[in-house]
């Protein structure tokens, strides 16, 4: 608009004098300088702290949560709930970054044990969607995902292990999803689960509807041991974020953490089970009270509040993995939780859960790996 305006002014005066030309040129220079200043200020104010976190991340970045048709700056600056969005974006970004780092660490630990036992088996590496841009034809075992920029809606790093000396089969996989749309069944399930936990008079999640946009990040692991004396280990953690499209409360973002860790032994050693549960009991005791929902004004106050309590989470795990058809539980449990508000305080607890996975299982592996067993025991 500046150029067209000045072109028009110049067209009107076909024979300017020297002084007029000087004045016009000087005025044009001042206008340009002022315009640069204004644009600089506008551009600076358009960036939110969340956008800066995304841009400076050393791992695949997670774009802002809202509509994929808009840029990060437009979304955060135009949204009426931008005061609550940056905190959730920060938690989501921090957690997804942590999960990728933890995935690499876990794989390194397991491969080190296999190497110690004389095995040359390693994890395969399947990088899909977002992460494939910079990692196609990557045949080595080094994780290069830190150089990739997330440009697609979903992505993942699937790592599979087979035919090891300690681990017969296993997987440790990271998944990141952006821009998902809730189905009618899923939105109904979310509402039902929250209301069942809260009962009457609880916080309202009725604003969640079919078609609402959601994001998720998860790290899942399952390790099946070759020896029947070493228990199978299953665990995962996730974050789930929903922006209700018709939320009357300024478009608040609803977000929560979930899952836990569990042990499935084939032959029981009481001390192993006590050790495993003791690790998560101590973790819960350390972080107890972390589910109080105090998260600096985040809109996640709409989500049911769970207290970080070992007994509650252990019972939830026992209930979740009970098999009615067999009238028994699957394994000896662990901890399990859903709907834990995705707050910075609870983020610390989730990182603690993930960081306890290997310390709670590998000592059992080391202790039982060389225990003798029969072919009949293994086949059973």
KETIVEX-65640 format. One line per 2 residues: their letters; for each residue x, y, z of N, C-alpha, C. Coordinates in steps of 0.001 Angstrom, whole numbers, plus 500000, padded with zeros to 6 digits. Layout:
<atoms>
A) X/Y/Z/X/Y/Z/X/Y/Z; ...
</atoms>
This chain:
<atoms>
XX) 500830/498795/500000/500000/500000/500000/500860/501248/500000; 502018/501195/500636/502922/502343/500659/503402/502674/499243
XX) 503808/501610/498498/504332/501827/497141/503266/502379/496222; 502074/501818/496254/501022/502291/495358/500619/503714/495696
XX) 500631/504049/496977/500262/505397/497389/501260/506410/496872; 502548/506124/496982/503562/507063/496535/503645/507133/495025
XX) 503404/505981/494362/503372/506017/492904/502276/506946/492435; 501156/506928/493120/500042/507797/492751/500409/509254/492942
XX) 501079/509561/494048/501487/510950/494308/502461/511440/493251; 503410/510574/492897/504374/510984/491885/503708/511193/490532
XX) 502713/510430/490212/502019/510548/488923/501301/511874/488797; 500798/512379/489914/500048/513631/489884/500936/514825/489578
XX) 502215/514764/489952/503122/515893/489749/504142/515506/488688; 503871/515934/487410/504733/515508/486319/506029/516303/486243
XX) 506042/517541/486782/507224/518391/486679/507614/518947/488050; 508084/518146/488935/508456/518625/490260/509742/519432/490194
XX) 509823/520435/491036/511055/521212/491135/512049/520434/491974; 513296/520935/491985/514342/520274/492763/513981/520231/494237
XX) 513492/521380/494743/513152/521424/496173/512000/520485/496483; 511018/520436/495554/509887/519535/495786/510343/518086/495796
XX) 511248/517767/494873/511755/516389/494809/512478/516025/496089; 513286/516975/496615/514020/516736/497853/513072/516501/499010
XX) 512024/517349/499091/511057/517217/500190/510338/515879/500111; 509912/515532/498892/509203/514262/498724/510099/513084/499089
XX) 511365/513127/498618/512301/512042/498904/512542/511916/500397; 512717/513086/501075/512956/513073/502515/511733/512525/503253
XX) 510554/512959/502830/509325/512469/503459/509166/510969/503255; 509528/510544/502050/509414/509101/501768/510359/508296/502647
XX) 511584/508830/502865/512554/508145/503711/512042/508027/505134; 511472/509131/505660/510933/509116/507022/509789/508105/507129
XX) 508947/508085/506122/507816/507154/506129/508290/505709/506132; 509324/505428/505325/509876/504076/505273/510416/503661/506639
XX) 511163/504584/507281/511733/504281/508591/510640/504010/509616; 509599/504860/509592/508491/504653/510529/507792/503322/510275
XX) 507629/502998/508992/506967/501744/508653/507773/500548/509136; 509098/500620/508988/509968/499535/509456/509827/499350/510955
XX) 509804/500479/511696/509658/500415/513151/508336/499768/513535; 507262/500212/512875/505931/499665/513183/505869/498175/512899
XX) 506384/497761/511730/506356/496342/511383/507184/495511/512337; 508310/496066/512778/509168/495357/513726/508450/495132/515039
XX) 507771/496194/515507/507031/496078/516771/505908/495060/516637; 505174/495153/515528/504071/494206/515323/504574/492780/515250
XX) 505667/492605/514571/506203/491251/514428/506693/490702/515753; 507294/491566/516553/507800/491138/517861/506668/490763/518790
XX) 505615/491582/518794/504496/491305/519695/503675/490127/519233; 503778/489763/517948/502998/488626/517448/503523/487317/517982
XX) 504812/487258/518347/505388/486030/518873/505032/485878/520342; 504481/484716/520664/504210/484407/522065/505376/483608/522619
XX) 505498/483503/523953/506550/482664/524529/506475/481240/524019; 505250/480748/523785/505096/479386/523282/505724/479229/521921
XX) 505552/480233/521040/506134/480153/519707/507647/480126/519788; 508204/480902/520703/509657/480942/520837/510185/479612/521319
XX) 509451/478959/522222/509847/477636/522694/509874/476656/521539; 508845/476713/520698/508768/475813/519562/509926/476032/518612
XX) 510230/477304/518311/511276/477607/517344/512660/477234/517847; 512855/477292/519168/514191/477047/519699/514419/475601/520081
XX) 513415/474742/519936/513551/473351/520334/514598/472648/519492; 515374/471764/520140/516417/471030/519436/515924/469712/518875
XX) 514641/469375/519114/514064/468150/518584/512916/468537/517679; 512283/467577/516995/511167/467932/516119/510173/468828/516820
XX) 509913/469996/516243/509091/470979/516923/507631/470647/516835; 506861/471132/517806/505429/470913/517855/504747/472237/517583
XX) 504046/472387/516463/503415/473657/516135/502304/474001/517091; 501837/475265/517069/500759/475705/517948/499523/474863/517719
XX) 498611/474846/518721/497564/473833/518754/496411/474079/517807; 496113/475312/517490/494864/475596/516801/494902/475217/515325
XX) 493953/475734/514565/493734/475334/513174/494995/475321/512352; 495191/474235/511582/496414/474078/510805/496466/475031/509621
XX) 495377/475722/509307/495399/476675/508204/496084/477974/508575; 496241/478248/509892/496824/479509/510330/498253/479298/510806
XX) 499036/480352/510763/500394/480275/511273/500364/480300/512784; 501494/479917/513410/501560/479924/514874/501262/481312/515429
XX) 501840/482334/514808/501664/483690/515314/500209/484119/515243; 499566/483857/514093/498173/484250/513924/497285/483547/514923
XX) 497551/482253/515148/496696/481483/516022/496758/481980/517462; 497979/482169/517952/498121/482546/519351/497712/483983/519607
XX) 497903/484857/518619/497571/486253/518848/496086/486537/518667; 495405/485729/517822/494005/485996/517564/493077/485225/518489
XX) 493598/484194/519154/492745/483382/520007/492386/484116/521285; 491101/484110/521680/490702/484777/522920/491221/484073/524157
XX) 491705/482815/524004/492195/482067/525163/493708/481941/525156; 494396/482852/524446/495844/482751/524334/496542/482855/525680
XX) 495862/483394/526688/496479/483476/528010/496636/482109/528646; 495765/481159/528259/495861/479821/528821/496576/478851/527892
XX) 496574/479129/526581/497184/478220/525622/498702/478076/525784; 499455/479144/525994/500910/478994/526058/501388/478020/527125
XX) 500717/477979/528278/501142/477061/529331/500956/475620/528897; 499805/475321/528304/499554/473970/527826/500517/473611/526702
XX) 500768/474551/525793/501718/474317/524710/503103/474002/525272; 503490/474728/526309/504800/474524/526914/504898/473145/527549
XX) 503853/472728/528259/503841/471405/528885/503892/470318/527810; 503086/470482/526764/503046/469503/525678/504407/469384/525002
XX) 505001/470524/524702/506303/470537/524035/507377/469902/524909; 507384/470267/526187/508384/469726/527111/508253/468214/527239
XX) 507015/467739/527334/506788/466311/527526/507155/465522/526269; 506764/465998/525092/507078/465278/523858/508585/465240/523614
XX) 509269/466313/523942/510726/466336/523817/511363/465332/524769; 510875/465326/526006/511381/464394/527005/511181/462942/526566
XX) 510030/462619/526005/509734/461249/525608/510690/460753/524527; 511036/461620/523584/511982/461213/522541/513363/460940/523122
XX) 513778/461792/524037/515071/461584/524689/515068/460298/525502; 513981/460073/526239/513883/458885/527081/513833/457622/526236
XX) 513190/457679/525083/513152/456511/524204/514569/456080/523827; 515390/457022/523442/516772/456710/523066/517550/456136/524240
XX) 517354/456698/525432/518063/456216/526619/517682/454781/526962; 516389/454484/526914/515918/453131/527230/516505/452115/526253
XX) 516496/452462/524986/517025/451554/523968/518509/451305/524177; 519236/452331/524517/520666/452169/524777/520912/451240/525955
XX) 520101/451368/527010/520253/450503/528187/519980/449037/527849; 518929/448785/527099/518576/447410/526762/519618/446796/525835
XX) 520063/447550/524852/521074/447023/523940/522389/446769/524663; 522690/447573/525678/523913/447354/526454/523839/446030/527216
XX) 522664/445705/527758/522490/444436/528459/522638/443264/527492; 522046/443399/526313/522154/442345/525316/523612/442139/524897
XX) 524324/443217/524719/525735/443124/524356/526526/442418/525457; 526220/442749/526691/526900/442121/527840/526650/440623/527886
XX) 525473/440218/527408/525122/438791/527407/525565/438087/526131; 526319/438784/525289/526862/438169/524085/525965/438231/522873
XX) 524918/439029/522927/524000/439147/521791/524351/440372/520956; 524186/440243/519639/524411/441385/518750/523089/441947/518233
XX) 521985/441533/518823/520669/442024/518406/520502/443486/518818; 519888/444263/517937/519618/445668/518221/518192/446005/517781
XX) 517718/447152/518197/516385/447615/517819/516365/448060/516362; 515319/447699/515658/515088/448302/514348/514603/449731/514571
XX) 514561/450490/513487/514176/451892/513624/513326/452314/512433; 512063/452536/512691/511132/452944/511642/510618/454337/511971
XX) 511052/455314/511172/510656/456706/511391/509631/457065/510320; 508469/457503/510724/507404/457708/509753/506839/459114/509808
XX) 506278/459515/508674/505644/460816/508470/506590/461961/508767; 506308/462759/509798/507067/463977/510034/508567/463749/510009
XX) 509028/462705/510683/510452/462522/510874/511169/461926/509665; 510416/461522/508653/511066/460896/507501/511817/461895/506634
XX) 511480/463182/506734/512095/464187/505848/513610/464176/505911; 514151/464134/507121/515602/464220/507279/516233/462889/507633
XX) 515451/461799/507621/515996/460537/508087/515792/459395/507099; 515387/459692/505880/515288/458645/504885/516662/458028/504657
XX) 516681/456728/504410/517928/456004/504144/518892/456046/505307; 518357/456174/506526/519214/456171/507714/519364/454739/508189
XX) 520496/454141/507922/520674/452729/508236/521360/452488/509557; 521931/453511/510178/522612/453268/511437/521641/453388/512592
XX) 522125/453186/513796/521256/453123/514963/521245/454413/515760; 521840/455461/515206/521875/456731/515923/520604/457505/515670
XX) 520067/458118/516723/518818/458859/516598/519103/460259/516080; 518680/460552/514845/518940/461854/514235/517697/462721/514194
XX) 516669/462316/514935/515407/463047/514835/515519/464472/515335; 516603/464803/516040/516744/466146/516575/516956/467184/515475
XX) 517220/466727/514259/517459/467685/513184/516220/467920/512335; 515119/467295/512704/513923/467346/511875/512954/468400/512370
XX) 512290/469066/511445/511236/470010/511794/509887/469374/511523; 509005/469406/512523/507701/468790/512362/506837/469636/511439
XX) 506434/469053/510315/505620/469797/509370/504306/469089/509076; 504133/467871/509551/502934/467110/509267/502115/466918/510541
XX) 500911/466376/510372/500003/466259/511502/500418/465172/512493; 500998/464089/511997/501351/462992/512892/502708/462421/512528
XX) 503332/461766/513490/504665/461226/513271/504979/460219/514353; 506024/459463/514136/506401/458489/515136/507763/457891/514880
XX) 508337/457328/515929/509590/456594/515848/509336/455234/516484; 509196/454207/515662/508895/452856/516135/510182/452047/516201
XX) 510487/451524/517378/511697/450727/517576/511289/449323/518030; 511689/448319/517274/511302/446932/517544/512546/446086/517768
XX) 512438/445148/518731/513573/444297/519085/513134/442837/518998; 514001/441984/518417/513688/440564/518313/514945/439713/518455
XX) 514741/438474/518951/515765/437425/518967/516999/437801/519791; 516761/438441/520921/517868/438734/521810/518106/437605/522800
XX) 519167/437712/523557/519462/436718/524587/518589/436931/525810; 518366/438193/526169/517542/438535/527332/516106/438821/526886
XX) 515961/439656/525887/514646/440035/525380/514358/439238/524110; 513300/438433/524159/512931/437672/522973/512247/438568/521949
XX) 511306/439395/522422/510632/440361/521572/510296/441591/522397; 510293/442722/521748/509942/443940/522470/509805/445119/521527
XX) 509295/446207/522048/509147/447436/521265/509151/448627/522206; 509661/449724/521701/509654/450982/522441/509370/452075/521415
XX) 508135/452595/521434/507690/453458/520340/507158/454797/520825; 507526/455832/520085/507072/457188/520357/506120/457623/519253
XX) 505006/458249/519636/504037/458749/518664/503630/460168/519016; 503559/461014/518005/503137/462402/518169/502021/462692/517178
XX) 500921/463236/517656/499786/463535/516786/499321/464956/517014; 499100/465676/515905/498555/467029/515949/497387/467134/514971
XX) 496410/467916/515313/495312/468191/514404/494331/467054/514246; 494281/466130/515230/493299/465067/515172/491894/465602/515419
XX) 490895/464886/514956/489503/465268/515163/488793/464157/515940; 488151/464524/517038/487461/463546/517861/486278/462940/517110
XX) 486179/461630/517176/484992/460972/516668/483885/461088/517710; 482664/460761/517310/481549/460805/518253/481762/459818/519391
XX) 482283/458625/519069/482508/457609/520098/483575/458044/521093; 484655/458636/520568/485735/459032/521473/485329/460194/522359
XX) 484644/461166/521806/484211/462303/522627/483243/461839/523717; 482344/460890/523365/481414/460354/524354/482156/459573/525426
XX) 483183/458826/525028/483955/458045/525990/484698/458950/526966; 485236/460061/526458/485931/461006/527330/484979/461569/528370
XX) 483817/461999/527934/482839/462548/528865/482402/461500/529890; 482158/460285/529408/481684/459227/530302/482737/458891/531367
XX) 483989/458781/530940/485041/458419/531887/485233/459490/532948; 485205/460742/532509/485377/461840/533460/484211/461904/534443
XX) 483004/461744/533948/481841/461838/534819/481760/460668/535788; 482207/459490/535357/482207/458335/536243/483158/458551/537415
XX) 484261/459211/537152/485224/459470/538221/484735/460571/539149; 484039/461554/538582/483644/462714/539370/482325/462518/540100
XX) 481388/461790/539462/480054/461709/540025/479312/463016/539809; 478175/463141/540417/477395/464361/540266/478078/465525/540956
XX) 477984/466673/540332/478573/467873/540924/480026/468076/540567; 480573/467229/539710/481968/467363/539327/482171/468430/538271
XX) 483418/468623/537881/483722/469594/536837/483096/469175/535506; 482697/470138/534721/481953/469884/533490/482895/469718/532307
XX) 482797/468594/531621/483543/468383/530380/482567/468185/529228; 481331/468639/529428/480298/468450/528412/480561/469284/527164
XX) 481518/470202/527238/481821/471032/526063/482555/470248/524990; 483103/469080/525327/483815/468267/524347/482808/467629/523398
XX) 483042/467811/522106/482108/467340/521091/482841/466626/519953; 482094/465879/519170/482617/465289/517956/483171/466398/517055
XX) 484348/466160/516490/484966/467135/515603/485928/468083/516288; 485963/468091/517632/486923/468934/518345/488341/468489/518021
XX) 489236/469453/517974/490626/469153/517635/491379/468661/518867; 492233/467668/518646/493026/467152/519768/494460/466892/519333
XX) 495332/466812/520327/496741/466482/520120/497144/465465/521168; 498125/464650/520847/498568/463619/521785/500023/463277/521539
XX) 500700/462875/522601/502062/462363/522505/502183/461213/523486; 502821/460132/523059/502907/458965/523926/504197/458196/523696
XX) 504659/457537/524741/505775/456600/524649/505309/455293/525256; 505363/454228/524463/504897/452913/524902/506029/451911/524821
XX) 506049/450995/525795/507101/449984/525812/506537/448655/526290; 506932/447587/525610/506618/446229/526056/507856/445381/525802
XX) 508274/444625/526815/509482/443819/526725/509166/442404/527200; 509196/441457/526263/508942/440051/526573/510288/439347/526740
XX) 510518/438816/527902/511793/438168/528198/511855/436755/527614; 513065/436290/527359/513240/434920/526869/513101/433929/528023
XX) 513601/434293/529168/513508/433414/530328/512155/433572/531008; 511481/432470/531344/510203/432565/532051/510348/433041/533483
XX) 511575/433128/533958/511790/433626/535319/511901/435146/535362; 511998/435761/534189/512047/437229/534091/510676/437720/533638
XX) 510030/438580/534390/508668/439020/534039/508649/439933/532815; 507521/439906/532122/507285/440857/531033/506994/442226/531628
XX) 507477/443251/530945/507296/444627/531417/506499/445404/530382; 505411/446031/530829/504578/446854/529938/504331/448203/530597
XX) 504531/449255/529837/504304/450591/530383/504080/451581/529250; 503387/452641/529559/503316/453767/528641/502848/454998/529391
XX) 503158/456146/528822/502709/457433/529351/502245/458271/528173; 501321/459169/528414/500792/459971/527319/500260/461297/527844
XX) 500123/462224/526928/499437/463488/527196/498370/463639/526115; 497206/464116/526512/496085/464287/525581/495526/465687/525779
XX) 495365/466419/524685/494924/467808/524744/493745/467995/523789; 492688/468622/524274/491507/468882/523451/491144/470357/523540
XX) 490839/470946/522394/490287/472297/522379/488829/472201/521938; 487890/472286/522886/486468/472244/522511/486115/473395/521582
XX) 485484/473078/520470/485166/474106/519481/484053/475032/519943; 483195/474555/520860/482082/475383/521321/482169/475702/522805
XX) 483415/475721/523313/483590/475992/524735/483201/477427/525045; 482301/477595/525977/481837/478939/526330/482815/479674/527225
XX) 483806/478949/527728/484766/479568/528641/486010/480013/527876; 485804/480894/526948/486904/481500/526188/487731/480471/525432
XX) 487127/479354/525033/487865/478373/524239/488980/477710/525007; 488779/477442/526301/489830/476864/527120/490286/475516/526578
XX) 491575/475229/526783/492165/473964/526378/492044/472978/527534; 491574/471776/527243/491483/470714/528240/492624/469739/527998
XX) 493339/469365/529033/494514/468520/528841/494743/467642/530062; 495268/466433/529808/495531/465532/530925/496570/464485/530544
XX) 497181/463897/531592/498140/462802/531460/497446/461485/531778; 498099/460379/531350/497552/459078/531675/498571/457962/531594
XX) 498128/456757/532021/498811/455455/531967/499685/455185/533188; 500821/454450/533049/501591/454029/534211/502587/452939/533868
XX) 502656/451888/534732/503628/450812/534540/503096/449549/535204; 503384/448387/534582/502896/447131/535134/503843/445974/534867
XX) 503749/444953/535705/504631/443791/535638/503793/442524/535444; 504249/441648/534550/503555/440375/534321/504547/439226/534463
XX) 504686/438667/535655/505584/437529/535854/504898/436209/535486; 505695/435215/535162/505172/433882/534858/505362/432957/536049
XX) 506471/433114/536723/506742/432403/537970/507059/433445/539031; 506347/433368/540134/506410/434432/541135/507634/434320/542043
XX) 508271/435474/542207/509287/435664/543234/508829/436876/544039; 508381/436625/545240/507747/437689/546025/508626/438926/546177
XX) 509930/438698/546368/510815/439845/546589/510904/440731/545347; 510782/440120/544165/510813/440910/542921/509584/441810/542824
XX) 508430/441273/543171/507193/442052/543097/507224/443185/544125; 507715/442873/545305/507803/443907/546349/508758/445019/545935
XX) 509868/444629/545322/510833/445626/544862/510204/446533/543802; 509532/445938/542845/508915/446699/541759/507899/447698/542308
XX) 506988/447227/543135/505969/448113/543689/506580/449174/544599; 507629/448801/545297/508277/449762/546194/508830/450964/545454
XX) 509323/450732/544218/509862/451836/543427/508780/452871/543128; 507592/452413/542779/506513/453342/542416/505814/453910/543649
XX) 505820/453160/544730/505302/453716/545983/506165/454890/546426; 507473/454708/546382/508376/455790/546779/508231/456993/545851
XX) 508057/456728/544553/507883/457820/543593/506621/458610/543903; 505519/457904/544164/504258/458582/544481/504360/459348/545781
XX) 505054/458782/546760/505217/459479/548040/506003/460771/547853; 506992/460731/546963/507806/461915/546701/506991/463025/546052
XX) 506092/462629/545160/505313/463614/544407/503883/463740/544916; 503577/463146/546046/502217/463155/546565/501656/464556/546673
XX) 500383/464708/546287/499751/466017/546311/499947/466784/545039; 500688/466175/544048/500959/466868/542796/499750/467033/541911
XX) 498645/466354/542253/497466/466471/541421/496457/467446/541968; 496920/468498/542649/495998/469423/543293/495403/470439/542330
XX) 495860/470399/541074/495258/471261/540058/495740/472700/540100; 496692/473040/540944/497194/474411/541002/498235/474579/539906
XX) 497836/475218/538820/498738/475304/537690/498717/476686/537067; 498811/477687/537902/499041/479058/537435/497974/479534/536455
XX) 496728/479195/536734/495650/479727/535918/495371/478976/534648; 495981/477790/534463/495699/477031/533255/494247/476612/533207
XX) 493737/476487/531980/492347/476117/531796/492086/474659/532101; 493115/473872/532467/492897/472472/532756/492108/472255/534031
XX) 491710/473344/534712/490889/473193/535904/489555/472539/535568; 489200/472475/534294/487965/471833/533872/488083/470318/533892
XX) 489308/469801/534042/489536/468370/533988/489504/467801/535403; 488987/466579/535598/488946/465980/536923/490313/465954/537577
XX) 490343/466144/538863/491598/466224/539601/491861/464898/540316; 492972/464251/540004/493391/463040/540685/494570/463375/541577
XX) 494567/462836/542773/495696/463014/543673/496736/461956/543367; 497997/462338/543378/499074/461374/543168/499216/460563/544443
XX) 498666/459372/544422/498635/458516/545605/498868/457081/545170; 499840/456413/545763/500211/455070/545349/499058/454087/545502
XX) 498373/454125/546634/497295/453155/546861/496184/453305/545821; 495840/454544/545517/494792/454790/544526/495222/454313/543145
XX) 496459/454616/542771/496941/454245/541449/497172/452739/541332; 497580/452108/542415/497738/450652/542408/496385/449978/542237
XX) 495378/450455/542972/494043/449877/542857/493474/450077/541451; 493743/451241/540870/493288/451503/539503/493916/450520/538529
XX) 495183/450188/538756/495871/449227/537898/495265/447839/538063; 495013/447434/539303/494397/446124/539556/493026/446026/538896
XX) 492247/447104/539011/490905/447105/538420/490965/447074/536893; 491884/447850/536337/491970/447973/534881/492365/446651/534229
XX) 493287/445912/534876/493810/444688/534283/493169/443425/534855; 491996/443569/535403/491257/442394/535863/490524/441766/534682
XX) 490633/440438/534548/490026/439718/533433/488812/438946/533940; 487620/439475/533756/486411/438813/534282/486228/437393/533762
XX) 486551/437160/532496/486358/435836/531914/487212/434780/532607; 488340/435210/533146/489231/434276/533839/489184/434448/535352
XX) 488464/435466/535786/488366/435760/537219/489748/435908/537855; 490621/436607/537139/491971/436836/537666/492525/438129/537078
XX) 493615/438591/537680/494288/439786/537193/495390/439410/536214; 495670/440305/535287/496801/440102/534396/498052/440618/535094
XX) 498879/439720/535514/500115/440107/536174/499918/440544/537608; 500938/441194/538130/500918/441640/539520/500765/443150/539642
XX) 500376/443789/538538/500029/445198/538602/501213/446135/538705; 500882/447327/539143/501838/448426/539250/501060/449669/539602
XX) 501155/450700/538767/500325/451894/538940/499661/452227/537616; 498480/452810/537716/497723/453202/536536/496907/454430/536889
XX) 496868/455388/535960/496118/456612/536222/495630/457202/534906; 494516/457894/534968/493972/458625/533826/493488/459978/534329
XX) 493375/460916/533406/492785/462225/533724/493580/463028/534747; 494872/462779/534844/495714/463595/535714/495979/464909/534982
XX) 495561/466049/535535/495702/467323/534814/497117/467556/534304; 497227/467992/533064/498539/468224/532456/499086/469568/532909
XX) 499566/469603/534126/500133/470810/534714/501650/470681/534802; 502370/471782/534973/503822/471689/535131/504221/470805/536316
XX) 503449/470865/537398/503769/470060/538568/503593/468573/538272; 502491/468231/537608/502258/466831/537274/503177/466354/536162
XX) 503668/467277/535352/504656/466922/534335/505898/466337/534997; 506302/466904/536113/507453/466392/536854/507209/464956/537310
XX) 505992/464687/537760/505647/463327/538175/505683/462366/536992; 505137/462774/535841/505145/461911/534658/506565/461600/534211
XX) 507434/462580/534283/508833/462329/533942/509446/461346/534926; 509029/461459/536186/509520/460529/537196/509054/459109/536936
XX) 507787/458946/536530/507265/457626/536205/508085/456999/535082; 508290/457753/534020/509030/457240/532862/510476/456912/533221
XX) 511059/457740/534062/512452/457527/534464/512601/456372/535448; 511486/455883/535981/511524/454756/536924/511334/453429/536209
XX) 510930/453453/534956/510675/452217/534227/511853/451239/534293; 512985/451641/533802/514126/450730/533742/514703/450421/535130
XX) 514840/451393/536025/515332/451066/537366/514423/450110/538140; 513144/450040/537781/512233/449136/538484/512230/447731/537874
XX) 512758/447581/536672/512703/446284/535979/514077/445657/535738; 515053/446448/535357/516361/445891/535015/517042/445156/536173
XX) 516939/445628/537433/517522/444841/538523/516908/443444/538636; 515625/443306/538311/514984/441990/538318/515560/441136/537193
XX) 515762/441763/536037/516366/441056/534905/517741/440530/535284; 518545/441396/535863/519904/441008/536256/519890/439869/537264
XX) 518956/439910/538183/518882/438917/539257/518388/437562/538748; 517453/437556/537775/516810/436310/537358/517292/435767/536013
XX) 518045/436533/535274/518419/436140/533928/519128/434791/533888; 519956/434502/534854/520737/433269/534839/520108/432153/535677
XX) 518887/432370/536130/518173/431319/536853/517818/430199/535871; 518129/428969/536255/517856/427850/535353/516359/427569/535268
XX) 515930/427092/534114/514531/426732/533909/514471/425597/532900; 513375/424883/532902/513207/423738/532013/512502/424151/530729
XX) 512590/423300/529739/511884/423538/528461/510384/423583/528717; 509916/422740/529613/508492/422716/529939/508051/424046/530544
XX) 508876/424613/531422/508547/425911/532021/508478/427010/530967; 509408/426962/530038/509403/427989/528978/508200/427834/528074
XX) 507843/426636/527693/506709/426406/526825/505410/426813/527519; 505348/426588/528816/504151/427002/529580/504007/428503/529603
</atoms>
